[in-house]
Amino acid sequence: MEVEGIKKTHLVGHSHGGRISIILASKYPELVNKIALIDSACLIPKRGLKYYIKVYSFKTLRFIYTRLFFWIKDEERVEKFYKKFGSDDYQDSSSIMRKILVKVVNDNLQPLLKDTRAPTLLVWGDEDEATPLYMGKIMEREIPDSGLVVLEGAGHYSYLDDYHTFRAVINSFFD
């Protein structure tokens, strides 16, 4: 922004882009006019028994797999395991990016929300499973000048699922 001579800006962030917008707006409020957060990541999700069963099954399987193929070099063994059993994002990432991905997903930005001073529009799909609607409600409660718009029948990509409503809401907010 400094190099381009931009004094203040609007921010629009979806999912992880929302995380970045929250960090920027809370640490440098003088740089931000308004923020639109769409199905934004920010909070550590509530995790039930199903999640822990999945995680510990994955870890157990990794332990067995990496011990079973002992003749393959450690690095190759672990890489093969992740290519076969990891999530899509995990599979597509390199070793260092996997560590960053795990850290980012488990980073709770809730303490920064109160420091977000710019008027903030929250847009959420009511069927978002990646960043569920309850997260948007928490953010609305904790960001001082914020409002939540819920798009019925929309998921994590609510701006695509209900583009016409999304466009009308965004245009109204930024006018």
GISULZI-V499675 format. One record per residue. N is the residue number from 1. RES is the residue in three letters. SS is DSSP state (A for helix, B for strand, O for the rest). PHI is phi in degrees with one decimal (none if undefined). D_CENTER is the distance of its C-alpha to the mean C-alpha in Angstrom with 1 decimal. Layout:
# GISULZI-V499675
n:N res:RES ss:SS phi:PHI d_center:D_CENTER
n:N res:RES ss:SS phi:PHI d_center:D_CENTER
This chain:
# GISULZI-V499675
n:1 res:MET ss:O phi:none d_center:23.3
n:2 res:GLU ss:O phi:-61.6 d_center:26.4
n:3 res:VAL ss:O phi:-60.7 d_center:27.8
n:4 res:GLU ss:O phi:-84.4 d_center:27.4
n:5 res:GLY ss:O phi:75.0 d_center:28.9
n:6 res:ILE ss:O phi:-88.9 d_center:26.1
n:7 res:LYS ss:O phi:-84.7 d_center:26.6
n:8 res:LYS ss:O phi:-143.0 d_center:24.0
n:9 res:THR ss:B phi:-146.9 d_center:21.2
n:10 res:HIS ss:B phi:-92.6 d_center:19.0
n:11 res:LEU ss:B phi:-119.0 d_center:15.2
n:12 res:VAL ss:B phi:-130.4 d_center:13.2
n:13 res:GLY ss:B phi:-136.0 d_center:9.5
n:14 res:HIS ss:B phi:-107.4 d_center:7.5
n:15 res:SER ss:O phi:54.8 d_center:3.8
n:16 res:HIS ss:A phi:-64.5 d_center:3.7
n:17 res:GLY ss:A phi:-60.7 d_center:7.0
n:18 res:GLY ss:A phi:-65.9 d_center:6.7
n:19 res:ARG ss:A phi:-57.9 d_center:6.2
n:20 res:ILE ss:A phi:-64.2 d_center:9.1
n:21 res:SER ss:A phi:-62.2 d_center:10.9
n:22 res:ILE ss:A phi:-63.4 d_center:11.0
n:23 res:ILE ss:A phi:-61.6 d_center:12.4
n:24 res:LEU ss:A phi:-61.5 d_center:14.8
n:25 res:ALA ss:A phi:-65.8 d_center:15.9
n:26 res:SER ss:A phi:-79.4 d_center:16.6
n:27 res:LYS ss:A phi:-88.8 d_center:18.4
n:28 res:TYR ss:O phi:-133.1 d_center:20.2
n:29 res:PRO ss:A phi:-59.9 d_center:20.8
n:30 res:GLU ss:A phi:-69.0 d_center:23.9
n:31 res:LEU ss:A phi:-93.8 d_center:22.0
n:32 res:VAL ss:B phi:-117.9 d_center:20.0
n:33 res:ASN ss:B phi:-82.8 d_center:21.8
n:34 res:LYS ss:B phi:-142.2 d_center:19.2
n:35 res:ILE ss:B phi:-132.2 d_center:15.5
n:36 res:ALA ss:B phi:-118.2 d_center:13.9
n:37 res:LEU ss:B phi:-111.3 d_center:10.4
n:38 res:ILE ss:B phi:-112.2 d_center:9.7
n:39 res:ASP ss:O phi:43.8 d_center:7.8
n:40 res:SER ss:O phi:-78.4 d_center:5.4
n:41 res:ALA ss:O phi:-80.5 d_center:2.8
n:42 res:CYS ss:O phi:-172.4 d_center:6.0
n:43 res:LEU ss:O phi:-109.0 d_center:8.3
n:44 res:ILE ss:O phi:-77.2 d_center:9.5
n:45 res:PRO ss:O phi:-66.5 d_center:10.3
n:46 res:LYS ss:O phi:-66.9 d_center:14.1
n:47 res:ARG ss:O phi:-123.4 d_center:15.6
n:48 res:GLY ss:O phi:-98.3 d_center:18.9
n:49 res:LEU ss:A phi:-57.9 d_center:21.8
n:50 res:LYS ss:A phi:-56.8 d_center:20.6
n:51 res:TYR ss:A phi:-61.9 d_center:17.6
n:52 res:TYR ss:A phi:-67.4 d_center:20.0
n:53 res:ILE ss:A phi:-61.7 d_center:22.6
n:54 res:LYS ss:A phi:-62.5 d_center:20.3
n:55 res:VAL ss:A phi:-63.7 d_center:19.2
n:56 res:TYR ss:A phi:-73.4 d_center:22.8
n:57 res:SER ss:A phi:-65.7 d_center:24.3
n:58 res:PHE ss:A phi:-60.4 d_center:22.2
n:59 res:LYS ss:A phi:-65.5 d_center:23.4
n:60 res:THR ss:A phi:-65.2 d_center:26.9
n:61 res:LEU ss:A phi:-60.9 d_center:27.0
n:62 res:ARG ss:A phi:-62.0 d_center:25.8
n:63 res:PHE ss:A phi:-59.1 d_center:28.6
n:64 res:ILE ss:A phi:-63.9 d_center:31.2
n:65 res:TYR ss:A phi:-60.4 d_center:30.2
n:66 res:THR ss:A phi:-71.7 d_center:30.3
n:67 res:ARG ss:A phi:-86.8 d_center:33.7
n:68 res:LEU ss:A phi:-66.5 d_center:35.2
n:69 res:PHE ss:O phi:-99.3 d_center:35.0
n:70 res:PHE ss:O phi:-64.7 d_center:36.5
n:71 res:TRP ss:O phi:-77.8 d_center:38.4
n:72 res:ILE ss:O phi:-89.9 d_center:35.3
n:73 res:LYS ss:O phi:-52.8 d_center:34.0
n:74 res:ASP ss:A phi:-49.1 d_center:31.2
n:75 res:GLU ss:A phi:-61.4 d_center:28.7
n:76 res:GLU ss:A phi:-66.5 d_center:29.6
n:77 res:ARG ss:A phi:-61.4 d_center:29.6
n:78 res:VAL ss:A phi:-65.3 d_center:26.0
n:79 res:GLU ss:A phi:-61.2 d_center:24.9
n:80 res:LYS ss:A phi:-61.8 d_center:26.7
n:81 res:PHE ss:A phi:-60.6 d_center:25.2
n:82 res:TYR ss:A phi:-65.4 d_center:21.6
n:83 res:LYS ss:A phi:-65.5 d_center:22.6
n:84 res:LYS ss:A phi:-87.9 d_center:24.2
n:85 res:PHE ss:A phi:-119.2 d_center:22.0
n:86 res:GLY ss:O phi:-74.9 d_center:18.4
n:87 res:SER ss:O phi:-65.1 d_center:15.4
n:88 res:ASP ss:A phi:-56.8 d_center:15.3
n:89 res:ASP ss:A phi:-61.1 d_center:12.6
n:90 res:TYR ss:A phi:-65.7 d_center:14.7
n:91 res:GLN ss:A phi:-63.3 d_center:17.9
n:92 res:ASP ss:O phi:-81.3 d_center:17.1
n:93 res:SER ss:O phi:-101.9 d_center:16.4
n:94 res:SER ss:O phi:-81.2 d_center:19.2
n:95 res:SER ss:A phi:-54.9 d_center:20.1
n:96 res:ILE ss:A phi:-68.1 d_center:18.7
n:97 res:MET ss:A phi:-67.0 d_center:15.4
n:98 res:ARG ss:A phi:-62.9 d_center:15.1
n:99 res:LYS ss:A phi:-63.6 d_center:15.7
n:100 res:ILE ss:A phi:-65.1 d_center:13.1
n:101 res:LEU ss:A phi:-57.6 d_center:10.4
n:102 res:VAL ss:A phi:-62.2 d_center:11.7
n:103 res:LYS ss:A phi:-64.3 d_center:11.8
n:104 res:VAL ss:A phi:-63.3 d_center:8.4
n:105 res:VAL ss:A phi:-62.5 d_center:7.0
n:106 res:ASN ss:O phi:-100.9 d_center:10.0
n:107 res:ASP ss:O phi:-95.0 d_center:9.9
n:108 res:ASN ss:O phi:-90.9 d_center:10.5
n:109 res:LEU ss:O phi:-95.3 d_center:10.5
n:110 res:GLN ss:A phi:-53.5 d_center:12.6
n:111 res:PRO ss:A phi:-61.5 d_center:15.8
n:112 res:LEU ss:A phi:-81.3 d_center:14.8
n:113 res:LEU ss:A phi:-59.0 d_center:14.5
n:114 res:LYS ss:O phi:-65.4 d_center:18.3
n:115 res:ASP ss:O phi:-91.6 d_center:18.8
n:116 res:THR ss:O phi:-85.7 d_center:17.0
n:117 res:ARG ss:O phi:-94.3 d_center:20.3
n:118 res:ALA ss:O phi:-69.4 d_center:19.8
n:119 res:PRO ss:B phi:-54.7 d_center:20.1
n:120 res:THR ss:B phi:-127.3 d_center:16.7
n:121 res:LEU ss:B phi:-100.3 d_center:16.2
n:122 res:LEU ss:B phi:-109.4 d_center:13.5
n:123 res:VAL ss:B phi:-119.4 d_center:13.6
n:124 res:TRP ss:B phi:-137.2 d_center:12.6
n:125 res:GLY ss:B phi:-86.4 d_center:13.9
n:126 res:ASP ss:O phi:-70.5 d_center:16.0
n:127 res:GLU ss:O phi:-110.5 d_center:15.5
n:128 res:ASP ss:O phi:-68.1 d_center:11.7
n:129 res:GLU ss:O phi:-97.4 d_center:11.5
n:130 res:ALA ss:O phi:-75.9 d_center:7.9
n:131 res:THR ss:O phi:-130.7 d_center:7.0
n:132 res:PRO ss:O phi:-57.3 d_center:10.7
n:133 res:LEU ss:A phi:-53.9 d_center:12.8
n:134 res:TYR ss:A phi:-57.7 d_center:13.9
n:135 res:MET ss:A phi:-66.4 d_center:10.7
n:136 res:GLY ss:A phi:-61.4 d_center:11.8
n:137 res:LYS ss:A phi:-66.7 d_center:15.2
n:138 res:ILE ss:A phi:-64.5 d_center:14.6
n:139 res:MET ss:A phi:-63.4 d_center:13.1
n:140 res:GLU ss:A phi:-61.2 d_center:16.1
n:141 res:ARG ss:A phi:-67.7 d_center:18.4
n:142 res:GLU ss:A phi:-97.9 d_center:17.3
n:143 res:ILE ss:O phi:-86.2 d_center:16.9
n:144 res:PRO ss:O phi:-51.9 d_center:20.6
n:145 res:ASP ss:O phi:-113.3 d_center:21.0
n:146 res:SER ss:B phi:-135.3 d_center:18.4
n:147 res:GLY ss:B phi:-144.1 d_center:18.8
n:148 res:LEU ss:B phi:-111.9 d_center:17.0
n:149 res:VAL ss:B phi:-114.2 d_center:17.9
n:150 res:VAL ss:B phi:-104.4 d_center:17.4
n:151 res:LEU ss:B phi:-96.5 d_center:18.0
n:152 res:GLU ss:O phi:-66.0 d_center:20.2
n:153 res:GLY ss:O phi:77.0 d_center:19.9
n:154 res:ALA ss:O phi:-100.3 d_center:16.6
n:155 res:GLY ss:O phi:-105.3 d_center:13.6
n:156 res:HIS ss:O phi:-65.1 d_center:10.0
n:157 res:TYR ss:O phi:-103.7 d_center:11.8
n:158 res:SER ss:A phi:-58.0 d_center:13.8
n:159 res:TYR ss:A phi:-66.4 d_center:15.0
n:160 res:LEU ss:A phi:-90.8 d_center:16.7
n:161 res:ASP ss:A phi:-64.7 d_center:17.8
n:162 res:ASP ss:O phi:-137.1 d_center:19.7
n:163 res:TYR ss:A phi:-58.0 d_center:20.1
n:164 res:HIS ss:A phi:-65.0 d_center:23.2
n:165 res:THR ss:A phi:-66.6 d_center:22.1
n:166 res:PHE ss:A phi:-56.5 d_center:18.9
n:167 res:ARG ss:A phi:-59.9 d_center:21.1
n:168 res:ALA ss:A phi:-63.2 d_center:23.6
n:169 res:VAL ss:A phi:-66.1 d_center:21.2
n:170 res:ILE ss:A phi:-64.0 d_center:19.7
n:171 res:ASN ss:A phi:-60.9 d_center:23.2
n:172 res:SER ss:A phi:-64.0 d_center:24.6
n:173 res:PHE ss:A phi:-65.4 d_center:22.1
n:174 res:PHE ss:A phi:-89.0 d_center:22.7
n:175 res:ASP ss:O phi:-70.6 d_center:26.5
